[in-house]
Amino acid sequence: QVQLVESGGGLVQAGGSLRLSCAASTRTYRMGWFRQAPGKERTFVAAIWGGGDQGYLDAVKGRFTISRDNAKNTVYLQMNNLKPEDTAIYYCASTGASAGEYDYWGQGTQVTVSS
């Protein structure tokens, strides 16, 4: 069982930056960030594999950077040049210690970008 605790959300003006953190209770293989805007489905934002490979939603490429600190079992999402359309609840997700599905989810953290 993996427990995920997110932090770092908040209110920011367009063009600003935020950094989200997600601490896992144990080692994981793949960690990712998803987001859900009001009235919309949850969508993938970014992922990072145990070896450091990364993947991003096209809409955030060049603005968001995912990274991880394996010693701390923590993943980060640095979000720069935020836009109002980035407003959503952001969720951290992970697999277990080996490859597989995103079986574990955090509670979510609100990101609001004002225009």
GROMACS elastic network, one bead per residue, 0.5 to 0.9 nm:
[ bonds ]
;  ai    aj funct       b0    kb
    1    25     6  0.85139   500
    1    26     6  0.84210   500
    1    96     6  0.76246   500
    1   104     6  0.79238   500
    2    24     6  0.64751   500
    2    25     6  0.57036   500
    2    26     6  0.62271   500
    2    27     6  0.83244   500
    2    28     6  0.80796   500
    2    94     6  0.80236   500
    2    95     6  0.83431   500
    2    96     6  0.69087   500
    2   103     6  0.86431   500
    2   104     6  0.62708   500
    2   105     6  0.85612   500
    3    23     6  0.81062   500
    3    24     6  0.56350   500
    3    25     6  0.52083   500
    3    26     6  0.77736   500
    3   104     6  0.71027   500
    3   105     6  0.76354   500
    3   106     6  0.72565   500
    4    22     6  0.62532   500
    4    23     6  0.55896   500
    4    25     6  0.65422   500
    4    92     6  0.71076   500
    4    93     6  0.75306   500
    4    94     6  0.81648   500
    4   104     6  0.73924   500
    4   105     6  0.63896   500
    4   107     6  0.77650   500
    5    21     6  0.80536   500
    5    22     6  0.53611   500
    5    23     6  0.52608   500
    5    24     6  0.66448   500
    5    25     6  0.84538   500
    5    92     6  0.80381   500
    5   105     6  0.88285   500
    5   106     6  0.57115   500
    5   107     6  0.70885   500
    5   108     6  0.84363   500
    6     9     6  0.84713   500
    6    20     6  0.70780   500
    6    21     6  0.54990   500
    6    23     6  0.65285   500
    6    90     6  0.88335   500
    6    91     6  0.76656   500
    6    92     6  0.68150   500
    6   106     6  0.63912   500
    6   107     6  0.71433   500
    6   108     6  0.66064   500
    6   109     6  0.65231   500
    7    19     6  0.85764   500
    7    20     6  0.57702   500
    7    21     6  0.52337   500
    7    22     6  0.64649   500
    7    23     6  0.86450   500
    7   108     6  0.84850   500
    7   109     6  0.65329   500
    8    18     6  0.70395   500
    8    19     6  0.58210   500
    8    21     6  0.61041   500
    8    22     6  0.88650   500
    8   109     6  0.73844   500
    8   110     6  0.87296   500
    8   111     6  0.86089   500
    9    18     6  0.70642   500
    9    19     6  0.74560   500
    9    20     6  0.61995   500
    9    21     6  0.88361   500
    9    89     6  0.86160   500
    9    90     6  0.81034   500
    9   109     6  0.53725   500
    9   110     6  0.52949   500
    9   111     6  0.50000   500
    9   112     6  0.80133   500
   10    18     6  0.77963   500
   10   109     6  0.79881   500
   10   110     6  0.61395   500
   10   111     6  0.50596   500
   10   112     6  0.61645   500
   10   113     6  0.84559   500
   11    18     6  0.88901   500
   11   110     6  0.82651   500
   11   111     6  0.61353   500
   11   113     6  0.59303   500
   11   114     6  0.73950   500
   12    15     6  0.83015   500
   12    16     6  0.60280   500
   12    17     6  0.72201   500
   12    18     6  0.76750   500
   12    82     6  0.80635   500
   12   111     6  0.79494   500
   12   112     6  0.63494   500
   12   113     6  0.50435   500
   12   114     6  0.62913   500
   13    16     6  0.55643   500
   13    17     6  0.84653   500
   13    82     6  0.76569   500
   13    83     6  0.81062   500
   13    84     6  0.82408   500
   13   112     6  0.83026   500
   13   113     6  0.53445   500
   13   115     6  0.61726   500
   14    17     6  0.85404   500
   14    81     6  0.68604   500
   14    82     6  0.53434   500
   14    83     6  0.50304   500
   14    84     6  0.62875   500
   14   113     6  0.57053   500
   14   114     6  0.56920   500
   14   115     6  0.53237   500
   15    80     6  0.70527   500
   15    83     6  0.64112   500
   15   113     6  0.86784   500
   15   115     6  0.88740   500
   16    79     6  0.83436   500
   16    80     6  0.61741   500
   16    81     6  0.53736   500
   16    82     6  0.55282   500
   16    83     6  0.82800   500
   16   113     6  0.82948   500
   17    78     6  0.74846   500
   17    79     6  0.54036   500
   17    81     6  0.61397   500
   17    82     6  0.61608   500
   18    77     6  0.82334   500
   18    78     6  0.62108   500
   18    79     6  0.52690   500
   18    80     6  0.67574   500
   18    82     6  0.81690   500
   18   111     6  0.85263   500
   19    76     6  0.67900   500
   19    77     6  0.55432   500
   19    79     6  0.59054   500
   19    80     6  0.85361   500
   20    75     6  0.83040   500
   20    76     6  0.55187   500
   20    78     6  0.64695   500
   20    79     6  0.79410   500
   20    90     6  0.86593   500
   20   109     6  0.84195   500
   21    74     6  0.68838   500
   21    75     6  0.58588   500
   21    77     6  0.65370   500
   21    78     6  0.87830   500
   21    92     6  0.85571   500
   22    73     6  0.84420   500
   22    74     6  0.54635   500
   22    75     6  0.52606   500
   22    76     6  0.63547   500
   22    77     6  0.86551   500
   22    91     6  0.89394   500
   22    92     6  0.63395   500
   22    93     6  0.87669   500
   22   106     6  0.79742   500
   23    26     6  0.87516   500
   23    72     6  0.74106   500
   23    73     6  0.59653   500
   23    75     6  0.66292   500
   23    76     6  0.88392   500
   24    27     6  0.70839   500
   24    28     6  0.76212   500
   24    72     6  0.81110   500
   24    73     6  0.53391   500
   24    74     6  0.59592   500
   24    75     6  0.82527   500
   24    94     6  0.84105   500
   25    28     6  0.89745   500
   25    73     6  0.71643   500
   25    74     6  0.89904   500
   26    72     6  0.88832   500
   26    73     6  0.63698   500
   26    96     6  0.85143   500
   26    97     6  0.80927   500
   27    70     6  0.75370   500
   27    71     6  0.88205   500
   27    72     6  0.87549   500
   27    73     6  0.57493   500
   27    96     6  0.73393   500
   27    97     6  0.56542   500
   28    31     6  0.71093   500
   28    50     6  0.75373   500
   28    70     6  0.86899   500
   28    73     6  0.72652   500
   28    94     6  0.65870   500
   28    95     6  0.59585   500
   28    98     6  0.68753   500
   28    99     6  0.87563   500
   29    48     6  0.85864   500
   29    49     6  0.60266   500
   29    51     6  0.85330   500
   29    94     6  0.73649   500
   29    95     6  0.59367   500
   29    96     6  0.61112   500
   29    98     6  0.51993   500
   29    99     6  0.59838   500
   29   100     6  0.84013   500
   30    47     6  0.70254   500
   30    48     6  0.57724   500
   30    50     6  0.58003   500
   30    93     6  0.84095   500
   30    94     6  0.56504   500
   30    95     6  0.55261   500
   30    96     6  0.77632   500
   30    97     6  0.81529   500
   30    98     6  0.79480   500
   30    99     6  0.69299   500
   30   100     6  0.82101   500
   30   101     6  0.88328   500
   30   102     6  0.80165   500
   31    46     6  0.86058   500
   31    47     6  0.56706   500
   31    48     6  0.55436   500
   31    49     6  0.65725   500
   31    50     6  0.82245   500
   31    68     6  0.85766   500
   31    74     6  0.89713   500
   31    75     6  0.70080   500
   31    92     6  0.72785   500
   31    93     6  0.56851   500
   31    95     6  0.66359   500
   31   102     6  0.79500   500
   32    44     6  0.78550   500
   32    45     6  0.74739   500
   32    46     6  0.55244   500
   32    48     6  0.62203   500
   32    49     6  0.86191   500
   32    55     6  0.89998   500
   32    66     6  0.83427   500
   32    75     6  0.80778   500
   32    91     6  0.82857   500
   32    92     6  0.58049   500
   32    93     6  0.51709   500
   32    94     6  0.61914   500
   32   102     6  0.82904   500
   33    43     6  0.88269   500
   33    44     6  0.64748   500
   33    45     6  0.54151   500
   33    46     6  0.52785   500
   33    47     6  0.62949   500
   33    66     6  0.85857   500
   33    77     6  0.77296   500
   33    90     6  0.67180   500
   33    91     6  0.56038   500
   33    93     6  0.61395   500
   33    94     6  0.87911   500
   34    42     6  0.65045   500
   34    43     6  0.54110   500
   34    46     6  0.70616   500
   34    47     6  0.88605   500
   34    89     6  0.83653   500
   34    90     6  0.56922   500
   34    91     6  0.51016   500
   34    92     6  0.64382   500
   34    93     6  0.74979   500
   35    41     6  0.83774   500
   35    42     6  0.54001   500
   35    43     6  0.54691   500
   35    44     6  0.66136   500
   35    45     6  0.66922   500
   35    86     6  0.86134   500
   35    87     6  0.86884   500
   35    88     6  0.58130   500
   35    89     6  0.54289   500
   35    91     6  0.58558   500
   35    92     6  0.87455   500
   35   108     6  0.85387   500
   36    39     6  0.81954   500
   36    40     6  0.62293   500
   36    41     6  0.58358   500
   36    43     6  0.63423   500
   36    87     6  0.85238   500
   36    88     6  0.51921   500
   36    89     6  0.52792   500
   36    90     6  0.65832   500
   36    91     6  0.80950   500
   37    40     6  0.53697   500
   37    41     6  0.72250   500
   37    42     6  0.73622   500
   37    43     6  0.89276   500
   37    85     6  0.84897   500
   37    86     6  0.81178   500
   37    87     6  0.64331   500
   37    89     6  0.63817   500
   37    90     6  0.87969   500
   38    41     6  0.83649   500
   38    87     6  0.87367   500
   38    88     6  0.69278   500
   38    89     6  0.84714   500
   40    43     6  0.86716   500
   42    89     6  0.89633   500
   42    91     6  0.89470   500
   43    57     6  0.88105   500
   44    47     6  0.82128   500
   44    56     6  0.79304   500
   44    57     6  0.65633   500
   45    55     6  0.82861   500
   45    56     6  0.57530   500
   45    58     6  0.85584   500
   45    59     6  0.85624   500
   45    60     6  0.73391   500
   45    64     6  0.88883   500
   45    90     6  0.89064   500
   46    54     6  0.72344   500
   46    55     6  0.54278   500
   46    57     6  0.61899   500
   46    60     6  0.84833   500
   46    64     6  0.82706   500
   46    65     6  0.80742   500
   46    66     6  0.66211   500
   46    77     6  0.82213   500
   47    53     6  0.82199   500
   47    54     6  0.55540   500
   47    55     6  0.51878   500
   47    56     6  0.66415   500
   47    66     6  0.69187   500
   47    67     6  0.88060   500
   48    51     6  0.80897   500
   48    52     6  0.59042   500
   48    53     6  0.56096   500
   48    55     6  0.65871   500
   48    66     6  0.67465   500
   48    67     6  0.69502   500
   48    68     6  0.75754   500
   48    75     6  0.83520   500
   49    52     6  0.52359   500
   49    53     6  0.53056   500
   49    54     6  0.65085   500
   49    55     6  0.88572   500
   49    99     6  0.88976   500
   50    53     6  0.74620   500
   50    68     6  0.87724   500
   50    70     6  0.82685   500
   50    98     6  0.89523   500
   52    67     6  0.78613   500
   52    68     6  0.79601   500
   54    65     6  0.89308   500
   54    66     6  0.72860   500
   54    67     6  0.83866   500
   55    66     6  0.85949   500
   56    59     6  0.81871   500
   56    60     6  0.67451   500
   56    61     6  0.60856   500
   56    64     6  0.82240   500
   56    65     6  0.85231   500
   56    66     6  0.85901   500
   57    60     6  0.56565   500
   57    61     6  0.65173   500
   58    61     6  0.53263   500
   58    62     6  0.88824   500
   59    62     6  0.87209   500
   59    63     6  0.86136   500
   60    63     6  0.53846   500
   60    64     6  0.55655   500
   60    65     6  0.86559   500
   60    79     6  0.85039   500
   60    86     6  0.87950   500
   61    64     6  0.61214   500
   61    65     6  0.79943   500
   62    65     6  0.76811   500
   62    80     6  0.86553   500
   63    78     6  0.81866   500
   63    79     6  0.60724   500
   63    80     6  0.50926   500
   63    81     6  0.61322   500
   63    82     6  0.76465   500
   64    77     6  0.66723   500
   64    78     6  0.54814   500
   64    80     6  0.60206   500
   64    81     6  0.85149   500
   64    82     6  0.88478   500
   65    76     6  0.80054   500
   65    77     6  0.56740   500
   65    78     6  0.50733   500
   65    79     6  0.66206   500
   65    80     6  0.84727   500
   66    75     6  0.71705   500
   66    76     6  0.56078   500
   66    78     6  0.63628   500
   66    79     6  0.87779   500
   67    74     6  0.85962   500
   67    75     6  0.57226   500
   67    76     6  0.52406   500
   67    77     6  0.66286   500
   67    78     6  0.81674   500
   68    71     6  0.89050   500
   68    72     6  0.84399   500
   68    73     6  0.74289   500
   68    74     6  0.56405   500
   68    76     6  0.59450   500
   68    77     6  0.88414   500
   69    72     6  0.54532   500
   69    73     6  0.59646   500
   69    74     6  0.53080   500
   69    75     6  0.63395   500
   69    76     6  0.82836   500
   70    74     6  0.64778   500
   70    75     6  0.82080   500
   71    74     6  0.78812   500
   72    75     6  0.86723   500
   75    92     6  0.85482   500
   79    82     6  0.65372   500
   80    83     6  0.89757   500
   82    85     6  0.82787   500
   82    86     6  0.65035   500
   82    87     6  0.87279   500
   82   113     6  0.67325   500
   83    86     6  0.54161   500
   83    87     6  0.75931   500
   83   113     6  0.61380   500
   83   114     6  0.78098   500
   83   115     6  0.75634   500
   84    87     6  0.56201   500
   84   112     6  0.73406   500
   84   114     6  0.57112   500
   84   115     6  0.59800   500
   85    88     6  0.80916   500
   85   113     6  0.76052   500
   86   111     6  0.75895   500
   86   112     6  0.74849   500
   86   113     6  0.67439   500
   87    90     6  0.88540   500
   87   110     6  0.78265   500
   87   111     6  0.54066   500
   87   113     6  0.54551   500
   87   114     6  0.83635   500
   88   109     6  0.84573   500
   88   110     6  0.61050   500
   88   111     6  0.55403   500
   88   112     6  0.66080   500
   88   113     6  0.88567   500
   89   108     6  0.58534   500
   89   109     6  0.53829   500
   89   111     6  0.59928   500
   89   112     6  0.84516   500
   90   107     6  0.88534   500
   90   108     6  0.52946   500
   90   109     6  0.52567   500
   90   110     6  0.61956   500
   90   111     6  0.69368   500
   91   105     6  0.68505   500
   91   106     6  0.57849   500
   91   107     6  0.66689   500
   91   109     6  0.65805   500
   91   110     6  0.89685   500
   92   104     6  0.83740   500
   92   105     6  0.58015   500
   92   106     6  0.52092   500
   92   107     6  0.79193   500
   92   108     6  0.69394   500
   92   109     6  0.88794   500
   93   102     6  0.58909   500
   93   103     6  0.74087   500
   93   104     6  0.54996   500
   93   106     6  0.63189   500
   94   101     6  0.78609   500
   94   103     6  0.63921   500
   94   104     6  0.52949   500
   94   105     6  0.66536   500
   94   106     6  0.88911   500
   95    98     6  0.69309   500
   95    99     6  0.66020   500
   95   100     6  0.58475   500
   95   101     6  0.56744   500
   95   103     6  0.55435   500
   95   104     6  0.63936   500
   96    99     6  0.71599   500
   96   100     6  0.73126   500
   96   101     6  0.83341   500
   96   102     6  0.80080   500
   96   103     6  0.73367   500
   96   104     6  0.78359   500
   97   100     6  0.89076   500
  100   103     6  0.80745   500
  101   104     6  0.87389   500
  102   105     6  0.75274   500
  105   108     6  0.82593   500
  106   109     6  0.86452   500
